[in-house]
Amino acid sequence: MNKRHIITTIIIAGLLTMILFALNIDSKEKSRTNEWATQPLEEETYDGNDETEDEFAEVLIDLPDSLNSIVEGYSWSGELFCTAGGKDYYFAENLFSYALCTSDEVLVEDPSIDYVNLDTIQQTFIISVGEKSIIVDFADSQSVKQLSALRFKLMPGFKCQRWSNIADFNDRVSCPLEIDYPISSVANNHYIHRWIATVALASITGPTRIPVSSPSIFTNTWKNRIGYKGNLEDADAINKCISGNYFKNIKKEWGTDEENYPPALFSSLSLRARYYTDRYVTYQMADRGYGGGAHGWSTVELVSYDHINHQEVGWTYLFKPGCENQVLELFEKVAETNEQYKHGNASLWAGVMLTDQDGNQTGEMLLPQPALTPDGVCISFQPYSIACHAAGSFHFTVPYDKLKPYLTDRGKWCIGLK
């Protein structure tokens, strides 16, 4: 074989290799677009080299290395939270949680953390996590110590499972989930497991409205409304169903052309176990996301479940029929002592009185979901429901002794009142 034949053979072999390589990539790409991928949070990395065509200017913050090592995986809000007492306080978020921290420690971390600035000059804020909120003056070291009261730890007997689901057709669309499941040693864990599935699946389509004590008074309840037929105790199957339905709805609304999409679309759901007794369990449900527009959405509320009788603790479970106004008046008195409520010029009745498209009241009421806590019954109102979006969520708790005349026998039993 002469030199010319050798060179020709090498060129042909190289061309064949390139063709096979290209076909392999195309095959993998087609395979990737036929299925959505589940990526654990721990496997996600960010190299800082993403290029975007966002019309907004990028804001960069020079963060201390120690802070980056404390909450690795967080993205910073692009804004310094505040500086007081010689320390810088930062606000950050990742797929699941918000965090308030200094360069030395994480002060509060929770999917439902919210804050309202009461006084910019004094650097005084209302910091809320779940149904708990406190006023913090960052210029006062003793006041800052109160933040420890907002820290929630994982409930004994529960394990937290996380999924970071990314849609296959557009990696800017995600459906992260975070759910606390009871372990086998927790009494009635299989019933709690099934109830979690019902609540999580219903969050895709929203709650069902049911009448309470008259045709004009309603409350919400959770139903398995999307026809899930799988194993309700299979966490991975539930996760796949929730995220799969979200991606299906996104494709239906936006199509599959990446150019139709905004820089990001996501819907995250967090179900964290907060309180457990031998009769009920209470979860904090935090749902937030972005679907285009000026800002995203977020809701935070507590939901309770009677795991002995396998019933969700709703309005008709807890309260006698016909006492709606008296009970709401008790919650209004609590609301009037709430600094966030006063600062936001909120109105509890605006959150329960239904209106038509022109803003006129229809005479109907939609009662908020009640939940059980060690301190009493808690109800929640979401952004826009009783105040502006910036005011965040509101949570009001009335002690059990004040509600006792209005409680059903079943409600008293569940709470442990005689």
C-alpha positions as CSV (number, residue, x, y, z in Angstrom):
1,M,0.0,0.0,0.0
2,N,1.5,3.3,-1.1
3,K,1.4,6.6,0.9
4,R,-1.5,8.0,-1.1
5,H,-3.7,4.9,-0.2
6,I,-2.7,5.3,3.5
7,I,-3.7,8.9,3.6
8,T,-7.0,8.2,1.8
9,T,-7.8,5.4,4.3
10,I,-7.1,7.7,7.2
11,I,-9.4,10.4,5.9
12,I,-12.3,8.0,5.2
13,A,-12.0,6.5,8.6
14,G,-12.0,9.9,10.2
15,L,-15.1,10.9,8.3
16,L,-16.9,7.7,9.3
17,T,-16.0,8.3,12.9
18,M,-17.4,11.9,12.8
19,I,-20.7,10.7,11.2
20,L,-21.2,7.9,13.8
21,F,-20.4,10.4,16.6
22,A,-23.0,12.9,15.2
23,L,-25.6,10.2,14.9
24,N,-25.0,9.1,18.5
25,I,-25.5,12.6,19.7
26,D,-28.7,13.0,17.8
27,S,-30.0,9.7,19.1
28,K,-29.2,10.8,22.7
29,E,-30.9,14.2,22.1
30,K,-34.0,12.6,20.8
31,S,-34.0,10.2,23.8
32,R,-33.6,13.1,26.2
33,T,-36.6,14.9,24.7
34,N,-38.9,11.9,25.1
35,E,-38.6,11.8,28.9
36,W,-38.3,14.3,31.7
37,A,-35.4,13.8,34.1
38,T,-35.3,13.7,37.9
39,Q,-32.2,15.3,39.2
40,P,-31.5,15.2,43.0
41,L,-30.6,18.6,44.4
42,E,-27.2,17.4,45.5
43,E,-26.3,16.6,41.9
44,E,-27.0,20.1,40.6
45,T,-24.1,22.3,40.0
46,Y,-23.6,25.9,38.8
47,D,-20.3,27.0,37.2
48,G,-21.2,30.7,37.0
49,N,-20.9,30.7,33.2
50,D,-24.6,30.8,32.2
51,E,-25.3,33.4,29.5
52,T,-28.8,34.9,29.4
53,E,-30.4,37.5,27.2
54,D,-32.4,38.9,30.1
55,E,-33.4,42.6,29.5
56,F,-32.6,43.3,33.2
57,A,-29.2,44.4,34.3
58,E,-27.4,41.7,36.3
59,V,-26.6,42.7,39.9
60,L,-23.4,41.2,41.4
61,I,-22.6,41.1,45.1
62,D,-19.1,40.4,46.5
63,L,-19.9,37.9,49.2
64,P,-17.4,36.7,51.8
65,D,-16.1,33.2,51.1
66,S,-17.3,32.0,54.5
67,L,-20.9,32.9,53.6
68,N,-20.8,30.9,50.4
69,S,-19.5,27.9,52.3
70,I,-22.3,28.1,54.8
71,V,-25.2,27.9,52.4
72,E,-23.7,26.3,49.3
73,G,-26.2,26.0,46.5
74,Y,-28.1,29.2,47.2
75,S,-28.6,32.0,44.8
76,W,-28.5,35.5,46.2
77,S,-31.4,38.0,45.7
78,G,-29.1,40.7,44.3
79,E,-29.8,42.9,47.3
80,L,-28.1,43.4,50.7
81,F,-30.8,42.7,53.3
82,C,-29.4,45.2,55.8
83,T,-26.3,46.2,57.7
84,A,-26.6,46.7,61.5
85,G,-24.4,46.2,64.6
86,G,-21.3,45.7,62.5
87,K,-22.8,42.7,60.6
88,D,-24.2,42.3,57.1
89,Y,-27.4,40.4,56.8
90,Y,-28.1,38.6,53.6
91,F,-31.3,37.2,52.1
92,A,-30.9,34.2,49.8
93,E,-33.0,31.5,48.1
94,N,-32.6,28.1,46.4
95,L,-35.1,25.8,44.8
96,F,-36.7,24.9,48.2
97,S,-35.9,27.4,50.9
98,Y,-35.3,31.0,51.7
99,A,-32.4,31.9,54.1
100,L,-31.6,34.9,56.2
101,C,-27.9,34.8,57.3
102,T,-24.8,36.6,58.2
103,S,-21.3,35.8,57.0
104,D,-21.0,33.6,60.1
105,E,-24.2,31.6,60.3
106,V,-27.6,30.9,58.9
107,L,-30.2,32.6,61.2
108,V,-33.4,31.3,59.6
109,E,-34.0,28.9,56.8
110,D,-37.4,27.9,55.6
111,P,-39.5,27.7,52.4
112,S,-42.0,30.1,53.9
113,I,-39.8,32.9,55.3
114,D,-41.1,36.3,54.7
115,Y,-40.4,39.8,56.0
116,V,-41.9,43.3,56.1
117,N,-39.8,46.4,56.6
118,L,-41.4,48.5,59.3
119,D,-38.8,51.2,59.5
120,T,-36.0,51.6,57.0
121,I,-34.1,54.1,59.2
122,Q,-34.4,51.9,62.3
123,Q,-33.9,48.7,60.3
124,T,-36.8,47.1,62.0
125,F,-38.5,44.1,60.3
126,I,-41.3,41.7,60.9
127,I,-39.8,38.3,60.1
128,S,-42.3,35.5,59.7
129,V,-41.9,31.7,59.3
130,G,-45.0,29.7,59.0
131,E,-47.5,30.9,61.6
132,K,-44.8,32.4,63.8
133,S,-43.6,36.0,63.4
134,I,-41.5,38.4,65.5
135,I,-40.4,42.0,65.2
136,V,-36.6,42.2,64.9
137,D,-34.5,45.4,65.3
138,F,-31.2,44.6,63.6
139,A,-29.5,47.4,65.6
140,D,-30.4,45.6,68.8
141,S,-28.3,42.4,69.5
142,Q,-30.9,41.1,72.0
143,S,-33.6,41.6,69.4
144,V,-31.6,39.6,66.8
145,K,-31.4,36.7,69.2
146,Q,-35.1,36.2,68.9
147,L,-34.6,34.8,65.4
148,S,-33.7,31.5,67.1
149,A,-37.4,31.2,68.0
150,L,-38.3,30.9,64.3
151,R,-36.1,28.0,63.6
152,F,-37.9,24.7,62.8
153,K,-36.1,21.4,63.0
154,L,-37.1,18.2,61.2
155,M,-39.8,16.5,63.3
156,P,-38.7,13.3,65.1
157,G,-40.1,10.3,63.2
158,F,-40.2,12.1,59.8
159,K,-37.8,12.1,57.0
160,C,-37.5,14.9,54.4
161,Q,-37.4,13.8,50.7
162,R,-36.4,16.3,47.9
163,W,-36.7,16.1,44.2
164,S,-35.6,18.7,41.7
165,N,-37.6,17.9,38.5
166,I,-36.4,19.6,35.3
167,A,-38.6,19.5,32.2
168,D,-37.0,17.8,29.2
169,F,-37.9,20.3,26.5
170,N,-36.6,23.3,28.3
171,D,-34.2,23.3,31.2
172,R,-35.6,26.6,32.4
173,V,-38.8,24.9,33.6
174,S,-38.7,23.0,36.9
175,C,-41.0,21.5,39.5
176,P,-39.0,21.0,42.8
177,L,-40.7,19.2,45.6
178,E,-39.9,18.8,49.3
179,I,-42.0,16.5,51.4
180,D,-41.6,15.2,55.0
181,Y,-42.8,11.6,55.1
182,P,-43.4,9.7,58.4
183,I,-41.2,6.7,59.1
184,S,-42.6,3.2,59.9
185,S,-42.4,3.8,63.7
186,V,-44.9,6.7,63.6
187,A,-48.4,5.6,64.5
188,N,-50.8,5.5,61.5
189,N,-47.9,6.4,59.2
190,H,-49.6,4.7,56.2
191,Y,-52.7,6.9,56.6
192,I,-50.6,10.0,56.9
193,H,-48.7,9.0,53.8
194,R,-51.9,8.6,51.8
195,W,-53.2,12.0,53.0
196,I,-50.0,13.7,52.0
197,A,-50.4,12.3,48.5
198,T,-54.0,13.6,48.3
199,V,-52.9,17.1,49.4
200,A,-49.9,17.2,47.2
201,L,-51.8,16.0,44.1
202,A,-54.7,18.3,44.7
203,S,-52.3,21.3,44.8
204,I,-51.8,20.9,41.1
205,T,-55.4,21.7,40.4
206,G,-56.4,23.6,43.5
207,P,-58.8,22.8,46.4
208,T,-62.5,21.9,46.1
209,R,-65.1,24.4,47.4
210,I,-67.8,22.9,49.6
211,P,-70.8,24.4,51.4
212,V,-70.6,24.8,55.2
213,S,-73.8,25.8,57.1
214,S,-75.7,27.7,54.4
215,P,-75.7,27.9,50.6
216,S,-73.8,31.2,50.7
217,I,-70.9,30.1,53.0
218,F,-68.1,27.8,51.7
219,T,-64.8,26.4,52.7
220,N,-62.0,24.6,50.8
221,T,-61.2,21.0,51.1
222,W,-58.5,18.8,49.4
223,K,-59.5,16.1,47.0
224,N,-57.5,13.8,44.7
225,R,-58.8,15.5,41.6
226,I,-56.3,14.4,38.9
227,G,-57.1,10.7,38.8
228,Y,-53.9,9.4,40.2
229,K,-54.2,5.6,40.1
230,G,-50.7,4.6,41.4
231,N,-49.5,3.5,44.8
232,L,-50.2,6.3,47.2
233,E,-47.3,5.1,49.4
234,D,-44.8,5.3,46.7
235,A,-43.1,8.6,47.1
236,D,-41.2,8.5,43.8
237,A,-44.4,7.7,41.9
238,I,-46.2,10.5,43.6
239,N,-43.4,12.9,42.7
240,K,-43.3,11.8,39.1
241,C,-47.1,12.3,38.8
242,I,-47.0,15.8,40.4
243,S,-44.2,17.0,38.2
244,G,-45.4,15.2,35.1
245,N,-48.8,16.9,35.3
246,Y,-47.1,20.3,35.9
247,F,-44.9,19.8,32.8
248,K,-47.9,18.6,30.8
249,N,-49.9,21.7,31.7
250,I,-46.9,24.0,30.8
251,K,-46.6,22.3,27.4
252,K,-50.3,22.8,26.8
253,E,-50.1,26.5,27.6
254,W,-46.8,27.4,26.1
255,G,-46.1,24.8,23.5
256,T,-42.7,23.1,23.0
257,D,-40.8,25.9,21.3
258,E,-38.2,27.3,23.7
259,E,-38.5,30.8,22.1
260,N,-42.0,31.1,23.5
261,Y,-40.8,30.8,27.1
262,P,-39.7,33.5,29.6
263,P,-36.3,33.1,31.3
264,A,-37.7,30.8,33.9
265,L,-40.9,28.9,34.8
266,F,-41.3,26.9,37.9
267,S,-43.7,25.7,40.6
268,S,-42.4,24.4,43.9
269,L,-44.3,22.6,46.6
270,S,-43.0,22.1,50.2
271,L,-44.9,20.0,52.8
272,R,-43.1,20.1,56.1
273,A,-44.3,18.3,59.2
274,R,-44.7,20.9,62.0
275,Y,-46.7,19.3,64.8
276,Y,-47.6,15.7,65.7
277,T,-49.7,14.3,68.5
278,D,-51.3,10.9,69.1
279,R,-54.5,12.3,67.4
280,Y,-53.4,14.8,64.7
281,V,-50.5,15.9,62.5
282,T,-50.1,19.4,61.1
283,Y,-48.1,20.2,58.0
284,Q,-47.0,23.6,56.7
285,M,-47.7,23.8,53.0
286,A,-45.7,26.3,51.0
287,D,-46.3,26.7,47.3
288,R,-44.5,29.2,45.1
289,G,-43.6,29.6,41.5
290,Y,-43.4,31.8,38.5
291,G,-45.4,31.7,35.3
292,G,-44.4,34.9,33.6
293,G,-45.4,38.5,34.4
294,A,-44.2,41.1,37.0
295,H,-43.6,38.6,39.8
296,G,-44.3,35.1,40.9
297,W,-46.8,33.7,43.4
298,S,-46.4,32.2,46.9
299,T,-48.9,30.7,49.4
300,V,-48.2,29.4,52.9
301,E,-50.7,27.7,55.1
302,L,-51.0,25.0,57.8
303,V,-53.2,21.9,57.2
304,S,-54.1,19.3,59.8
305,Y,-55.1,15.7,59.6
306,D,-56.9,13.4,62.2
307,H,-54.9,10.2,61.6
308,I,-57.1,8.2,64.0
309,N,-60.3,8.7,62.1
310,H,-58.6,9.4,58.7
311,Q,-60.2,12.8,58.3
312,E,-58.8,16.2,57.3
313,V,-59.3,18.9,60.0
314,G,-61.5,21.4,58.1
315,W,-64.0,24.0,59.2
316,T,-67.0,21.6,59.5
317,Y,-64.7,19.2,61.4
318,L,-63.8,21.8,64.0
319,F,-66.7,24.3,64.3
320,K,-70.4,24.0,64.9
321,P,-72.7,25.2,62.1
322,G,-73.9,28.7,62.3
323,C,-71.1,30.2,64.3
324,E,-69.0,31.4,61.4
325,N,-69.3,35.1,62.2
326,Q,-68.5,34.7,65.9
327,V,-65.4,32.7,65.2
328,L,-64.2,35.1,62.6
329,E,-64.7,38.0,65.0
330,L,-62.3,36.3,67.4
331,F,-59.7,36.0,64.7
332,E,-60.2,39.6,63.8
333,K,-59.4,40.7,67.3
334,V,-56.1,38.7,67.1
335,A,-55.4,40.3,63.7
336,E,-55.9,43.8,65.1
337,T,-53.0,43.2,67.5
338,N,-50.7,42.0,64.7
339,E,-48.1,44.6,63.6
340,Q,-47.9,43.2,60.1
341,Y,-51.7,43.4,59.8
342,K,-51.7,47.1,60.9
343,H,-48.7,48.0,58.8
344,G,-50.2,46.6,55.7
345,N,-53.6,48.2,56.3
346,A,-55.1,44.7,55.9
347,S,-58.7,43.7,56.3
348,L,-59.6,40.1,57.4
349,W,-63.1,40.5,56.1
350,A,-61.8,41.3,52.6
351,G,-60.3,37.8,52.6
352,V,-63.5,36.0,53.3
353,M,-66.2,38.1,51.5
354,L,-66.4,37.0,47.8
355,T,-66.7,39.6,45.1
356,D,-67.7,39.6,41.4
357,Q,-65.5,40.7,38.5
358,D,-66.3,44.4,39.3
359,G,-65.3,44.1,42.9
360,N,-68.8,44.1,44.3
361,Q,-69.6,41.7,47.2
362,T,-71.8,38.8,46.3
363,G,-73.0,38.1,49.8
364,E,-71.0,34.8,49.8
365,M,-68.2,33.9,52.2
366,L,-65.2,31.6,51.6
367,L,-63.8,30.5,55.0
368,P,-60.1,30.0,55.4
369,Q,-58.6,26.6,56.2
370,P,-58.2,26.1,60.0
371,A,-55.3,24.1,61.4
372,L,-54.2,22.9,64.8
373,T,-51.1,24.1,66.6
374,P,-50.0,23.8,70.3
375,D,-51.2,27.4,70.9
376,G,-54.6,27.2,69.2
377,V,-56.4,27.2,65.9
378,C,-54.5,29.0,63.1
379,I,-55.9,30.4,59.9
380,S,-53.9,31.9,57.0
381,F,-54.4,34.5,54.3
382,Q,-52.3,34.7,51.2
383,P,-50.8,37.6,49.3
384,Y,-53.4,39.9,47.8
385,S,-56.3,38.3,49.8
386,I,-56.4,40.9,52.6
387,A,-53.5,43.2,51.8
388,C,-51.0,44.0,49.0
389,H,-48.6,41.4,47.6
390,A,-45.6,42.9,49.4
391,A,-47.3,42.3,52.7
392,G,-46.9,38.6,52.3
393,S,-49.0,35.9,54.0
394,F,-50.8,36.4,57.3
395,H,-51.3,33.8,60.0
396,F,-53.6,34.4,63.0
397,T,-54.0,32.0,66.0
398,V,-56.8,32.0,68.5
399,P,-56.3,30.0,71.8
400,Y,-58.5,26.9,72.2
401,D,-60.1,28.2,75.4
402,K,-61.6,31.2,73.6
403,L,-62.9,28.9,70.8
404,K,-64.3,26.2,73.0
405,P,-68.0,27.3,72.9
406,Y,-67.9,26.9,69.1
407,L,-66.0,23.6,68.8
408,T,-67.7,20.4,67.8
409,D,-67.3,17.4,70.1
410,R,-65.1,15.8,67.5
411,G,-62.9,18.9,67.4
412,K,-62.6,19.0,71.2
413,W,-61.6,15.3,71.2
414,C,-58.9,15.8,68.6
415,I,-57.4,18.8,70.4
416,G,-57.7,17.1,73.8
417,L,-60.2,19.5,75.4
418,K,-62.7,18.2,78.0
